[in-house]
Amino acid sequence: MYSPIKRFLIGRPLKSSELGEQKLNKLKALAILSSDALSSVAYGPEQVLLVLMTISAVAFWFSIPIAIGVLFLLAALILSYRQIIYAYPHGGGAYVVSKENLGINPGLIAGGSLLVDYILTVAVSVSAGTDAITSALPFLHSYNVLIAILLVIIITILSLRGITESASILAYPVYLFVIALVILLGAGIVKIVTGDIPSNLHSPIGTPVAGISLFLLMRAFASGCSALTGVEAISNAIPSFKDPAPKNAAKTLTIMGILLAILFSGVIFLAYYYGVSPKENETIVSQLASQTFGRSYLYYFIQGTTALILILAANTGYSAFPLLAFNLAKDNYIARMFSIRGDRLGYSNGIIFLGAMSILLILAFQGNTEKLIPLYAVGVFIPFTLSQTGMLVKWIREKPSGWQIKLTINLVGALISLLVLLIFLITKFTQVWPVFIFLPLIVTWFHQIKKHYESVGEQLRIKDCAESLPIMGNVMIIPVAGITHVVENSLEYAKSLGVDQIIAVNVSFEREDERKFEEKWQKWQPEIRLVTLHSSYRSIIHPLTKFIDTIEHKASEMNYRVTVMIPQFIPKKNWHNILHNQSSLLIRAYLLYKRNVIVTTVPYHLKK
């Protein structure tokens, strides 16, 4: 039953030789890996206005110089990450750059920040997309969390189908969003030029604002920088590009930067000129579209594409998280299961883990985008700062041709990223303080996992040719619950192995049952020794394991091994399992942790 459902949802398994066909061209990569950055246009400008609104609507003109500052940082980051792409063509982004140039701990801080950030990417994107849906359809407001969870599940399934197939499906909404925003910005500018939008809706640039402060402006600037989240995703996912991968990745990054700059500055300008203010139940983009086109089909087209890209921005996380997890797993800092490709050649364990953690986050924050965005932005600017600083160290150490220009670019990126990070930490400490707890915990966790893998390797490695003590014999213990074909099958198999001693063990709860069983056994299998154990407290595990411990202690003195062979019948249909107690599984699970006991199961398959 499970396999047909899996095939229907995910598709047929792909051969390893088909991996090359799963690479992305620039058109699909732009849609998949830029959707996070482009989607931030829908909420980045709103974050600026939310801060300025604490003074008054007159302060909204400050959004223009703030937008210019954000664009300057965007240019620095695009140039910086182009250099990272060419310097580290195998991907890994901030994690690899920081680890190789600043040391292991800075690398793990960058890697841990990005892992958490990609989880936040999914949660924020889907929550913001749900907000866009409920802005257009207010009667759905009370179902925000449920809608968000369902959307995460759908995107997770699409991602499990493979990056190429999901890109083919998800590219259309991304480009439709770009077209929709261009139509909105174009129509808005035409209305402004023709005088359809009166100029008295906004305060002129330069209008004095009482109560404004540098601290508040810096806070608004930092909030606007939340629109830059996702810029680093392309540098993490270089292996997903078709060859020449670095060149294609760099071009895609540049195109993304240009689109993001146009859309972000356009929305900021229209919001300022229209004089719109943030509302609890309606987004800035929704207000702009409503005032430009009314509640016409164009309005719903813009809202629909906005909702789609906000939701599909999560796909950036689904593309980048598994690759980053792979790099960490390859270095033994997280579980190796994240380095295994699934049926569709994607790192499916990373995809499933990301979906599950995102759902937990949506439930924890009840899908509140405003509460999630500060954590989201901090999670981005920590690796931004570390990666730019790492590149500084690289250029100073290696001094390649033209290194002074490269150094200058990364220096500007590092300083502005650090400034934004500090502003976030200072101005929004009450919202971002968990960073100071979970980041040290994550880095400690990484080190513990690494230590575990090193310990396992040390214990498994054959260091020399010294021979271990030979095993002199084997004692086979078979728990039996009755005289059945299941037990008979296990006994016959044990006899065929030629072991030194076979002991059947029966645990009974009543003395009379114990006596009757011993009589039947003597008639049925007189050559096999039977030990009956009485359990006054109706426990099978306790008396059985106590007996096994006694035998194991005696056997170890003679360098014998103890094997517990568990008979188990397998029903023809899976659902039949729930109709039977699973004592054999409980016994096996308990005995697996016994140091010197070997546990094996002999299945007996029922035919009907």
ABEGO torsion letter per residue (X at the ends): XAAAAAAAAAEBBBBAAAAAAABBBAAAAAAAAAAAAAAAAAAAAAAAAAAAAAABAAAAAAAAAAAAAAAAAAAAAAAAAAAAAAABAAEGEAAAAAAAAAEAAAAAAAAAAAAAAAAAAAAAAAAAAAAAAAAABAAAAAAAAAAAAAAAAAAAAAAAAEAAAAAAAAAAAAAAAAAAAAAAAAAAAAAAAAGABBAAABBBBGBBBBGBBAAAAAAAAAAAAAAABGAAAAAAAAAABBOBAAAAAAAAAAAAAAAAAAAAAAAAAAAAAAGBBBBAABBAAAAAAAAAAEBBAAAAAAAAAAAAAAAAAAAAAAAAAAAAAAAAAAAGABBAAAABBBAAGBBAAAAAAAAAAAAAAAAAAGGBAAAAAAAAAAAAAAAAAAAAAAAAAAAAAAGBBGAAAAAAAAAAAAAAAAAAAAAAAAAAAAAAAAAAAAAAAAAAAAAAAAAAAAAAAAAABBABABBBBBBABBBBBBBBABBBAAAAAAAAAAAAAGBABBBBBBBBABAAAAAAAAAAAAAABAABBBBBBBBAAGBAAAAAAAAAAAAAAAAAAAGBBBBBBBBBBBBABAAAAAABBBAAAAAAAAAAABAABBBBBBBBBBAX
